[in-house]
Amino acid sequence: MSSRTTSSVALALVAVALLAMWTRLQYVDLYGGRAESYSAWASEHYFGGLSEFYLSAAARLVSHGEYTELHHPPGYPYILAALNAIGIKTVRAIRITQSAFDAVIVFVVYRLARRLSVSRGWALFAAIAYALWPLFAIGATWPLAESLSVGLVAVMINALVWAASAPHQGVKASVCGGLIGMSALIRPDLILLIVPALMWLLVAGGARRWMPLTAAIVACAVPLVAWGAHNRRTHGAWIFGSTSSGLNLWEGLGELPNNYGYVLDDSAANHALMANGYTWGSVEADRYFRREYLRAWREHPTFVVHAMAVRVGHVLFESEHLQPLFFGRARQMVDALGALFVVLAALVRRNRVAWFVLLLPPLYAVFSIGLMHYEPRYVRYVQLSYLLAAVVLADEAWRWMNAHNRIVARSAVVAAVLLSSAYVTRELYALHRAVGLVSR
């Protein structure tokens, strides 16, 4: 690529990142940004209690306190504490900072698209789609740990593809392992990424593949062992993630109507703990829910499998719907056809890099948290694969048409650009108007 082309692409991506930032700021204002108290607004609309926990935990860390909670890992509170230390203290400032982090991910998405062998133009289209897609734009703005999940997954996939290339595979693999270990201290469900990461390094590694495998395992273990040692010293128990895993297993059974007493409700779960003499978030509570989950397997195995199967459908064909619903028709289409896009794109791009990039997010979501407990905010990253797959199919269609009839191909692209530009402009204008109505 010439230096002029590189500069042009870089400038285009900067413009896309600015568009992403503008879009996210609109959602910050639309969802609680103009309220007198964000905490009060969030308590009524969107996981306010959990946000309040993270904010208060960070405040305790800033005041030289020690993180002693077990129900949530320390990663996100430490991030908020670090932001506080450099002057980013208000909820609005935190949400804007998270928006900026997510806006920069358009560079990573562009790179992932290029790894899928699509043209620079379609890779830019992938970056624009990420910038505007409501699931990502809205999701990045909440003061919640999972707000970082999509960006973290995108970075880790890109890093793993990079780690498989020579030279210095051991050093690269250690970077990837460290990213996974630290990400697991932000979102515990990301710890299982070490499994596909090791499988990938094993397949893509060279003759001395044991070196990157060992480096990744050790680097991943370091932050987790440090956290476990802290819990051993503080609480007398080796906890490497959080004590919420058992709760998620138990509540996951309550996602289906049943007569066995399983419910998807924190209050009901807490009452079950109190009736048995356990404290919320304790080691004993985690063990209790795990025992109950294993008992469900022994006594109601068909029901447990049914609950898992239902979650697979939720993960692959549903996404988080927040009102007002912008880009509604596009989101309905991607929800319904996204998994099919991935399958078709994998058939078109028959190489291991493309399969890894396209298949990892949905398969990981299904076989990790999808087996335990489903909430759409946990698996937003699935649609990263859907958008990339759609770009692969569009790029392939363009190549096919261009090879057969260039005039038709270019006419189709011009028409698609005009129609999509009109649609995007209408939706962004509606978003901006909605923000104006909220601010009055």
N, C-alpha and C positions, 0 to 999 in steps of 0.2 A: 504494500500500500504506500503510495506517495505521501510525502509530508503534507502536501496541500489537502489530500483526501483525509488524512488523519486529523488535521486541524479542523476541517469542515465537520467531520463526525463529532469531534470533541465539542465544538461550539453548538452543534445540534443537540447533543446530550445535555449540555448545560442549560439550554433553553427548555428541554423536556423536564429537567430537574426543577427548574423554576416553575413550570406549569404544575408539576406534582406538588410543590410547596404551596402554591396558591390554592390548589384544590383542597389540600389538607387543612389549610387555614380556614377555608369556608366551612368545613365540617367541624372544626374546633368551635367556631362561633355558633354554628347551627345547633350543636349538641352540648349545651351547658356553658358555652363560652361567654354568653352574655347574661347568665344568671347571677344574682347577687351572691349566691353561695353554690359553688360547684358540688360540694359534698351533699348539700340538700337536694340539688337537682339529680345527682347520680343515685342517691338513695331511693328516689322515686322512679328513675328511668333505667339505670344501667349499672348494676353491681357497685353501688356506692359504698357498701360496707367493706368490700374487699379493697377498693381504692383507699378508703380511710385507713385500713390496716397498713397498707404499704407506706402511705404517707407518714403515719405516726411512727412506724418502725424506723423509717429513715430519719425522722426527727430525733428519735432516741439515740441513733447511731451518731448523729452530728453532735449531740450533747455528751459525747464520750461514753455512751452506754454500750453495752455488749448485746449482740443479737442472740437471743436465747429461745426464739420460737422454733418449734419443730414441724408445725403444720404446713409451713411454706419455707422453701429454701431461701438463702440469704441474698442471692444474686441481685434481684431487682431492688430491694431496699438499699443495698450498697450502691447501686447505680444512682438512685435518687439522692442518697447521702452525698455522693461525689458531685452531683449537679448542684446540690445545696451549697457545698463548700466553695464552688466557683461563682456563686451568686444567683443561680437558677433555683429560686425557692418557691415561687407561687405555682399553683396548679396550672395556670395558663402558660407560664414560661416552660414548665415541664412538658406540656402537651405540644408546644411549638418546637421544642428541642427534639422530641420524638418524631415529629413530623419531618424535621430537617433530616434526621437519620434515615427515615424511610424514603424520603425524596431522593437521596443519594443512591438508593438501591436501584434506580433506573440504569445506572452504569453497569451494575452486576447483571441485570436482566438482559441488557444489550449483549453483554459478553456471553451469557448462557445461550442466547439465540444464535450468536455466531458459532458457538460450539456445536450447534445443531445444523451447521452448514447452510444457513439461510443467508441471503444477500444482505448487504448493509442497509438497504432500504427497508426490508422487512424486519430486520433486527431493530431499527429505529421505531418501527411500528409497534414492536413488542414493548419497547421502553415506554412509548406513549400510552399503550394500553395499561401498563402497570401504573403509570402516573395518574390515570383517570379512573381506574377500576374502583368502584365504591367500597368493595370488600376490603381492599388494601388501604385505600385512602382514609376511610372512617376508622378501620381497625387500628391504624397506627396512632391514633390520637388519644386513646384512653389511658389513664394512669393505672395500667394493669400490666402484669408481666407478659401475658400473651400478645400484647401489642407489638412486641419485638420479634415474635416467632417467625413471621413470613420473611423478614429481612435476614434473620439468623439462618434460616433454612436455605435461602438463596445464596448467601455467602458461603455456607458450608458445602453445598453442592458444587459451586464453582471452585472452591478450594480443593475438593477431593479430585476433581478432574485435573486440576493443575498439579496435584501431588503425584498423579500417576505418570507424569512425564519426567523423563530424565533431564538433567542430572539431579543429584541431591534429593533423592526420593525419601531418604530417612528424615532429613530435616523438614521437608514439606509435609510428610506424614505426621510428624510430631506437632506441627502447627495445626493440622486438622484435628488431631486427637485433643489438643489443648482447647480448641474452639468448641468441640463437642462437650468436654468436661465442664467448661465454664458456662456453656449454654444450658447444661442440665441443672446448674445452680440458679438459673433464671426460670426455666420451665422444666420441671422434672421429667416430663414425657419425652424430652429430646435426648435423654441418655441412651435410649435404644438405637439411636443413630450410629452408635459405635459398631453395631452388628453389620448393617449394609456397608459401612465404611470399610471394615476389615475385609468383607467379601470383595468389595471393589478393588482394594489394594492387593488382595491376593490374586485376583484375575488379571489386573492391569500391571502388576509388578513385573520386574525382570527376573533374572536368574537368582538374585539375592533378595528375594521378596520378603524373607523373614525380617530383614532390617526395618523396612517401613511398617510392617505389622507390629513389631515390638515397640518401635518409637511411638506409634499411634496409641497403643494400649497404655504405655507408661505415661505419656502426656495427658491422656484422658483421665487416668487414675489420680494424678497429683492433686488437682483441686477437690476431687471427691473424697480422697483420703484425708485431706486437710479438714474438710467439713465434718467428716465422720469422727476424726480425732477430737475436734472441738466439741461435738455432741457427747462423745465418750467422757471427756473431761467435765463437761457442764451438766449432763443429764445421766451419765452412767450407762449409756447405750450407744452402740455403733449404728448411727443413722446416716446413710450416705446420700439420701435424697430428702424425703419428707415423710411425715406420718399421715399424709392424706391418701396414700395409695390404697390402703384397705377401704377407706371411705368411698373412693371412686369405684372400686370393685363392687361394693355392696349397693351403692346408689345406682350403678349401672344396671343392676337387675330390676330396679324400679322404673326403668324407662318403658317397660311394658306393663299393662294392667295385669295384676295377679292377685291371688288369694293367699300368698305365702308371707305377706307382711313386708315385702320389699318396696320401698318408696324412694322417689327421686326428690328428696326434700331434706335440707340440712337440719331444719328444726325437728323433724320427725327422727332423723338419725341421732340428734343430740338427746332426745327423750329416750331413745333406745339405750344410749350409753348410760344416762343417769339411772335408768331402771336397773342396770347391771353394776352400778357403782364405779363407772369409768368417767374420766374427764376428757372433754373435747380436745383433740389434737395430741393426746398423750400417746406414749408408746403402747400402753395397755389398750387404748382405744383402737389403735391401728391393728394390733394383734386380734382383738375381738372381731373386727369387721372381716379380717382375713379368714378367721375360723368360720364365720357365718357364710362367707363366700364359698369356701371349700365344702361346707355342709350342703349348700345349694347344689353343688356339682354331684354330691353323693345322692341327694334325695330328689332333685328335680333336674337332671342333666338335659332333658329335652328342652325345658324352659330356658335354661342358660344358653344353649346353642341357638335357640330361636332369638333370644335377645341379641346375641352377637350378629346373627344374620340381618336383623333389622338395622343394627348400627351400620353395617356395611352399606346398606342402601342410603342411609342418612349421610354418611361420609361422602359418598360418590355423587349423589344426585341432589343434595340440598346445600344451601349456603345461608349465611346469616342475613336476615332481612330486617333492615332498619328503616323506619319511615322518617321523612318522605323517601320514596323509593325512586332514585334517579337511575338512569340507564336500565330501566325495568325490563324492557323486552330483551335487551342484550343479555341481562343476567338470567332471565328465564331460559334463553336458548343455551347458554353455557352450562347452567345447572343440568339441563336435560341431556345435552349432547357432549359435554366435556369429556366424559370417560370414553365415548366413542372416538372423539378427536384424538385422544392419546393413543388408542389402539391403532387407528389409521396412520397416525404420524410415525409410530414405531414400525409399522410395516413399510412405510416409505423410506425411513432412514434406518437401514439395516446395518447399524454399527453399534458397538458396545457403549460408546460415549453418549450417543443419542438415546439409547435405551435407558441408560443410567439416569440421565437428566430428566427424561420424560416420565419414567415409571417410578422413580424413588418417592416423590411426594405422595401420590395416591396410595401406593402399596404400603408405605411407611405408616400413613394415617390409619389404614385399615388394620394392619397387623401390630400396631402399638396401642395407642389410646383407643382405637376403634374396638379392640377386644375387651376394653374395660368400661368405658364411660364416654358418652358423646355429648358435647356441646359444640355448636358450630363455630364459636370463637376460637376453639382449640385447634381447628384444622383448616384455617383459612388458606394455609400454604398449598392445599390441594389444587386450588384454582390457578396457582402459578404454573403447574403442568398443563392445565387446560388452555391457558392463553398462549403458552409456548407451542403447544401442539397445533392450535389454530393457525399460528404464524407459519409453522412448517407446512401445513396443508396449503395455505395461501401461496407460499413461495413455490411449492411444487406445481400448483395449478398455473401460476404465472410462467414457470419454465416450460411446461407442456404447451400452453397456448402460444408462447413466444416462438417455440420451435416449429409450430404448425402454421401460425398466421400472426405475424407481428402486429399488423394493423388491428386485428381483433383483440389481441392481448393488450395493447396499449390503450385501446378504447375502453376495454373492460376495467383496466386499472384507473383510468381517469374518472370513469363513472363511479367506481367504488370509492375513490378519494373524495369526490364531490358529495356523494350521498353520506358517507361516514362523517365528513366535516360538518355537513348540515345537521346531522343527528347529534354530534358532540356539542356543537354550538348551542343547539336548542336545550340540551340537558344541562350544560353548564350555566346557561342563562337562567334556567329554572332554579338551579341550585343557588345562584347569586340572589335571585329574587326572594327565595325562601329565607335566606340569611337576613335580607333587608326587612322582611316582615317580622322576624324574631326580634330584631334590634329595636323595633319601634315601641 
